[in-house]
Amino acid sequence: MIVSILDYGSGNVRSLVNAVKYLGYETEWIRDPAKVEDAECLIFPGVGNFGFVCDSLKEQGYFEPIRKYLASGKPFMAVCVGIQALFEGSTESPSSEGLGIFKGFVEKFDTQTKTVPHIGWNSCAVRSDLTHEYYGLRPHSKYYYVHSYMLPANKLSIPTEFKVATTVYEGEEFIGAIMKKNFFATQFHPEKSGLAGLHCLSSFLSGAFAVPIDGLASRLNETAVGGLTKRIIACLDVRSNDAGDLVVTKGDQYDVREKSAAGSEVRNMGKPVELCERYFKEGADEVTFLNITSFRNCPLRDSPMLAVLEKSAETVFVPLTVGGGIRDITDPDGTFHPALEVAGLYFRSGADKVSIGSDSVYAAEQYYQNGKTLTGKTAIETISKAYGNQAVVISVDPKRHYVDNPSVTSHHCVETSRVGPKGEKYAWYQCTVKGGREYRDLDVIQLVQACEVMGAGEILLNCMDQDGSNSGYDIELIRSVKQAVSIPVIASSGAGIPEHFEQVFNETNCDAALAAGIFHRQTCSIADVKKHLEKTGILVREA
């Protein structure tokens, strides 16, 4: 069987192709609506904004061919926004029409009671029948979700010939999957859900619709509770060394060069693709690549990071984020590439999210200078409009600025246990650009709140004071940012032992924790961190 995949310009479809190929199936692209009816098995991927996806499908003439294909009864699968597009419409884009295969409308999560987007690993179960796996769905497994809009389970009436699996996120139950023979639609990303997701995809492609579950009783309590896990993310700082080889490096206070009598060479912690695959096998929930310096002045389409993503996505089936250079770019020959095009190229090379650093600071400054008015032209706005806010991560590099009293500054201050050089008990966190080399008159709270308004879906919160210290995360910084926004926050900088992950989750309620050096040097493994968290009662995906 040849598996046909719709390619209409929506997000990361490469990972889905890679997953299908990994399972031993041949794939082909569908880029012409006239070719839909010839497909033996059709997969409809979707990433991002409901309106962007459905309007693109309609404008390109896909609506009727997809409807006719579904009526034929041949194998069909829809992923993420793909399942939402099967309904009549969405509050995300009220003027956009869905395919209308099912009755009902997509709604946004309640942002007053929970962090939105819903990003991470959660359960998905056919709660009316816990005796079978339907297309490989195991009630105790975790699957990767990344979305702000969902199909409320209590407001939709799905025809009885379909099995419906649901997911619970902080009290709100929504549809995680809909299935019957030759039909499988998921809100989660099976191609990004590790071995559990590959099992679902394999079951669908092989036609294994319903398989009895053995040993279910011991899992029932976990199934009933479910819930979003805390994520452990491995970070790879990538650059070219002095010999021109691409390496993963790690610095001390952002300095990545060795200090030795032999010279001052770029510290080499390993090859990026090999390390990425190792962390996937160790149980990383996500992998982040940060292009920190050195190879940003080459033509965009020749960027070494594109090759790294393409190769990594062939064997790594968890989300990949890439940062560094996600902005308007002009090639050496003068060719201009807007940020949206740059992001699109990274998505099509295997990235699931892009991380924006310095450019987010400049955009926030412009936002405040314009009286908190959006321009619609920033990288954050254009990328989130096309691909959804869950695809945009803001990478923040703040540094602690001590003051004697909060009254001496207009910036947001915290009372800190890490007193200043003159005994100061207060500090505000000053934003930096250019890899921490330049300071701006903007504090971290101003930045993250402006970026949330512009459409960012997640905050990667570094801390220059803690970077490389191995003394733990900056709890005061992370807590203040988590309280200031409603989008997920990833803690970064300072992890040295598993107990630091426990502390940051318990004391800040952050959504994920990222580390680099301790994993590169094998001070401890991702599996070690997860085992420790499990013992302390923190919910994580099994490594």
ZIVEN-V514103 format. One record per residue. N is the residue number from 0. RES is the residue in one small letter. SS is DSSP state (H for helix, E for strand, C for the rest). D_LAST is the distance of its C-alpha to the last C-alpha in Angstrom with 1 decimal. Layout:
n=(N	N)
res=(RES	RES)
ss=(SS	SS)
d_last=(D_LAST	D_LAST)
This chain:
n=(0	1	2	3	4	5	6	7	8	9	10	11	12	13	14	15	16	17	18	19	20	21	22	23	24	25	26	27	28	29	30	31	32	33	34	35	36	37	38	39	40	41	42	43	44	45	46	47	48	49	50	51	52	53	54	55	56	57	58	59	60	61	62	63	64	65	66	67	68	69	70	71	72	73	74	75	76	77	78	79	80	81	82	83	84	85	86	87	88	89	90	91	92	93	94	95	96	97	98	99	100	101	102	103	104	105	106	107	108	109	110	111	112	113	114	115	116	117	118	119	120	121	122	123	124	125	126	127	128	129	130	131	132	133	134	135	136	137	138	139	140	141	142	143	144	145	146	147	148	149	150	151	152	153	154	155	156	157	158	159	160	161	162	163	164	165	166	167	168	169	170	171	172	173	174	175	176	177	178	179	180	181	182	183	184	185	186	187	188	189	190	191	192	193	194	195	196	197	198	199	200	201	202	203	204	205	206	207	208	209	210	211	212	213	214	215	216	217	218	219	220	221	222	223	224	225	226	227	228	229	230	231	232	233	234	235	236	237	238	239	240	241	242	243	244	245	246	247	248	249	250	251	252	253	254	255	256	257	258	259	260	261	262	263	264	265	266	267	268	269	270	271	272	273	274	275	276	277	278	279	280	281	282	283	284	285	286	287	288	289	290	291	292	293	294	295	296	297	298	299	300	301	302	303	304	305	306	307	308	309	310	311	312	313	314	315	316	317	318	319	320	321	322	323	324	325	326	327	328	329	330	331	332	333	334	335	336	337	338	339	340	341	342	343	344	345	346	347	348	349	350	351	352	353	354	355	356	357	358	359	360	361	362	363	364	365	366	367	368	369	370	371	372	373	374	375	376	377	378	379	380	381	382	383	384	385	386	387	388	389	390	391	392	393	394	395	396	397	398	399	400	401	402	403	404	405	406	407	408	409	410	411	412	413	414	415	416	417	418	419	420	421	422	423	424	425	426	427	428	429	430	431	432	433	434	435	436	437	438	439	440	441	442	443	444	445	446	447	448	449	450	451	452	453	454	455	456	457	458	459	460	461	462	463	464	465	466	467	468	469	470	471	472	473	474	475	476	477	478	479	480	481	482	483	484	485	486	487	488	489	490	491	492	493	494	495	496	497	498	499	500	501	502	503	504	505	506	507	508	509	510	511	512	513	514	515	516	517	518	519	520	521	522	523	524	525	526	527	528	529	530	531	532	533	534	535	536	537	538	539	540	541	542)
res=(m	i	v	s	i	l	d	y	g	s	g	n	v	r	s	l	v	n	a	v	k	y	l	g	y	e	t	e	w	i	r	d	p	a	k	v	e	d	a	e	c	l	i	f	p	g	v	g	n	f	g	f	v	c	d	s	l	k	e	q	g	y	f	e	p	i	r	k	y	l	a	s	g	k	p	f	m	a	v	c	v	g	i	q	a	l	f	e	g	s	t	e	s	p	s	s	e	g	l	g	i	f	k	g	f	v	e	k	f	d	t	q	t	k	t	v	p	h	i	g	w	n	s	c	a	v	r	s	d	l	t	h	e	y	y	g	l	r	p	h	s	k	y	y	y	v	h	s	y	m	l	p	a	n	k	l	s	i	p	t	e	f	k	v	a	t	t	v	y	e	g	e	e	f	i	g	a	i	m	k	k	n	f	f	a	t	q	f	h	p	e	k	s	g	l	a	g	l	h	c	l	s	s	f	l	s	g	a	f	a	v	p	i	d	g	l	a	s	r	l	n	e	t	a	v	g	g	l	t	k	r	i	i	a	c	l	d	v	r	s	n	d	a	g	d	l	v	v	t	k	g	d	q	y	d	v	r	e	k	s	a	a	g	s	e	v	r	n	m	g	k	p	v	e	l	c	e	r	y	f	k	e	g	a	d	e	v	t	f	l	n	i	t	s	f	r	n	c	p	l	r	d	s	p	m	l	a	v	l	e	k	s	a	e	t	v	f	v	p	l	t	v	g	g	g	i	r	d	i	t	d	p	d	g	t	f	h	p	a	l	e	v	a	g	l	y	f	r	s	g	a	d	k	v	s	i	g	s	d	s	v	y	a	a	e	q	y	y	q	n	g	k	t	l	t	g	k	t	a	i	e	t	i	s	k	a	y	g	n	q	a	v	v	i	s	v	d	p	k	r	h	y	v	d	n	p	s	v	t	s	h	h	c	v	e	t	s	r	v	g	p	k	g	e	k	y	a	w	y	q	c	t	v	k	g	g	r	e	y	r	d	l	d	v	i	q	l	v	q	a	c	e	v	m	g	a	g	e	i	l	l	n	c	m	d	q	d	g	s	n	s	g	y	d	i	e	l	i	r	s	v	k	q	a	v	s	i	p	v	i	a	s	s	g	a	g	i	p	e	h	f	e	q	v	f	n	e	t	n	c	d	a	a	l	a	a	g	i	f	h	r	q	t	c	s	i	a	d	v	k	k	h	l	e	k	t	g	i	l	v	r	e	a)
ss=(C	E	E	E	E	E	C	C	C	C	C	C	C	H	H	H	H	H	H	H	H	H	C	C	C	E	E	E	E	E	C	C	H	H	H	H	H	H	C	C	E	E	E	E	C	C	C	C	C	H	H	H	H	H	H	H	H	H	H	C	C	C	H	H	H	H	H	H	H	H	H	H	C	C	E	E	E	E	E	C	H	H	H	H	H	C	C	C	E	E	H	H	H	C	C	C	C	C	C	C	C	C	C	C	E	E	E	E	C	C	C	C	C	C	C	C	C	E	E	E	E	E	C	C	E	C	C	C	C	C	C	E	E	E	C	C	E	C	C	C	C	C	E	E	E	E	E	C	E	E	C	E	C	C	C	C	C	C	C	C	C	C	E	E	E	E	E	E	E	C	C	E	E	E	E	E	E	E	E	E	C	C	E	E	E	E	C	C	C	H	H	H	C	H	H	H	H	H	H	H	H	H	H	H	H	H	C	C	C	E	E	E	C	C	C	C	H	H	H	H	H	H	H	H	H	C	C	C	C	C	E	E	E	E	E	E	E	E	E	E	C	C	C	C	C	E	E	E	E	C	C	E	C	C	E	C	E	C	C	E	C	C	E	C	C	E	C	C	C	E	C	H	H	H	H	H	H	H	H	H	H	H	C	C	C	E	E	E	E	E	E	C	C	C	C	C	C	C	C	H	H	H	C	H	H	H	H	H	H	H	H	H	C	C	C	C	C	C	E	E	E	E	E	C	C	C	C	C	E	E	C	C	C	C	C	E	E	C	H	H	H	H	H	H	H	H	H	H	H	C	C	C	E	E	E	E	C	H	H	H	H	H	H	H	H	H	H	H	H	C	C	C	C	C	C	C	C	C	H	H	H	H	H	H	H	H	H	C	H	H	H	E	E	E	E	E	E	E	E	E	E	E	E	C	C	H	H	H	C	C	C	C	E	E	E	C	C	C	C	C	C	C	C	C	C	E	E	E	E	E	E	E	E	C	C	C	C	E	E	E	E	E	E	H	H	H	H	H	H	H	H	H	H	H	C	C	C	E	E	E	E	E	E	C	C	C	C	C	C	C	C	C	C	C	H	H	H	H	H	H	H	H	H	H	C	C	C	E	E	E	E	C	C	C	C	C	C	H	H	H	H	H	H	H	H	H	H	H	C	C	C	E	E	E	E	C	H	H	H	H	C	C	C	C	C	H	H	H	H	H	H	H	H	H	H	C	C	C	C	C	C	C	C)
d_last=(32.7	32.6	30.2	32.1	30.4	32.4	32.8	34.8	33.4	30.5	27.4	24.8	25.7	24.8	21.1	22.2	24.7	22.1	19.8	22.9	24.1	20.8	21.4	24.9	27.1	29.9	30.0	32.9	33.6	35.8	37.8	41.0	41.4	43.9	41.2	39.0	41.2	40.8	37.0	35.7	32.3	31.8	28.8	29.5	27.0	27.5	26.3	28.2	31.5	32.9	36.4	35.6	33.9	36.6	39.5	38.4	38.2	41.6	43.3	42.2	43.4	40.2	40.8	43.2	41.6	38.3	40.1	42.1	39.0	37.3	40.6	40.6	37.7	35.9	32.1	31.0	27.7	27.3	24.4	24.1	27.7	28.7	28.4	30.3	33.0	33.8	35.3	38.6	37.6	35.6	36.5	34.8	37.7	40.5	42.8	40.5	40.7	37.9	38.3	39.2	37.7	36.7	38.6	37.2	36.0	32.8	32.6	30.9	28.6	30.5	30.1	31.9	29.3	26.0	24.4	25.2	23.8	21.0	18.2	14.5	12.3	14.3	15.3	18.2	20.4	23.9	24.9	28.3	26.9	23.7	24.8	23.9	21.4	23.4	22.5	19.1	18.2	16.2	16.9	13.6	11.5	11.0	13.1	14.2	17.6	20.0	23.5	26.3	28.3	27.6	29.4	30.2	29.8	33.0	35.3	34.8	36.4	34.7	36.9	36.3	35.5	32.1	29.0	27.5	23.8	23.4	21.0	21.7	21.5	23.2	25.8	26.5	25.8	26.0	25.8	22.4	23.9	27.2	27.9	30.6	31.5	31.3	30.1	26.6	26.2	23.0	22.7	19.0	18.3	17.1	17.3	14.9	12.4	10.3	10.7	11.7	14.3	15.6	16.1	18.3	20.1	20.8	22.1	24.4	25.8	26.5	28.0	25.9	26.7	26.3	24.5	24.7	21.5	21.5	20.4	20.3	22.0	19.2	17.3	20.4	20.1	16.6	18.1	21.1	19.5	16.8	16.7	15.3	12.1	12.4	11.2	10.2	12.3	13.3	17.1	19.3	23.0	24.9	28.6	31.1	32.4	36.1	36.1	34.8	31.4	28.4	26.0	23.2	24.8	24.5	27.4	29.0	30.5	30.0	31.9	30.0	32.8	32.9	35.7	37.3	40.7	39.7	39.5	37.3	34.9	31.8	28.8	26.6	22.9	22.3	22.6	20.9	19.9	18.5	16.5	15.2	14.0	12.4	10.4	9.4	8.3	6.4	4.3	7.6	8.8	12.2	14.3	17.8	20.8	23.8	27.0	28.6	32.0	34.2	33.9	34.7	38.3	37.9	38.7	35.9	35.3	35.2	32.4	30.0	27.2	27.9	27.4	24.1	22.8	24.3	22.8	19.3	19.3	20.2	16.9	14.4	13.7	12.5	15.3	17.5	19.9	23.0	25.5	28.8	32.0	31.3	34.9	38.3	38.8	42.0	41.8	44.1	46.5	46.8	44.6	43.2	39.7	38.9	35.5	34.8	35.5	33.3	30.3	31.1	31.0	27.6	26.3	27.9	26.4	22.8	22.2	21.1	22.4	25.0	25.4	28.9	30.1	33.8	35.0	33.7	35.8	38.9	38.3	38.0	41.2	43.0	41.8	43.4	46.5	47.1	47.1	43.6	44.5	42.1	43.3	41.0	40.9	38.1	35.0	33.0	35.4	35.9	32.3	31.2	34.2	33.3	29.5	28.9	28.0	24.2	24.7	26.3	24.6	27.0	26.2	28.3	29.6	31.6	33.5	34.9	38.7	40.4	43.4	45.6	45.7	44.1	47.6	48.1	45.7	45.0	41.3	38.6	38.3	36.1	37.2	35.1	34.4	34.2	38.0	39.7	41.9	44.9	43.3	42.5	40.4	39.7	38.0	37.3	34.7	36.5	35.0	35.2	35.4	35.4	32.4	33.7	37.1	39.1	39.4	40.4	42.2	39.3	36.9	33.2	34.0	36.7	34.4	31.4	33.8	35.8	32.8	31.6	35.1	35.1	32.1	29.0	25.8	23.6	24.3	22.6	24.2	24.9	27.3	29.7	30.6	27.1	25.9	25.3	26.2	22.9	24.6	22.4	22.6	26.0	25.6	29.1	28.7	25.4	26.9	30.1	28.6	26.3	29.5	31.5	29.6	28.1	25.6	22.0	21.8	19.3	19.9	20.4	22.3	22.3	18.9	19.4	17.3	14.3	17.2	18.3	15.4	16.2	19.8	19.7	17.9	20.3	23.4	23.3	21.2	20.0	17.6	15.3	15.3	15.7	16.1	17.5	19.4	17.2	14.5	17.4	19.1	16.1	17.3	13.7	10.4	7.8	5.6	9.0	9.5	6.8	8.1	11.5	11.3	10.5	13.4	15.6	15.2	13.6	11.8	8.4	6.2	3.8	0.0)
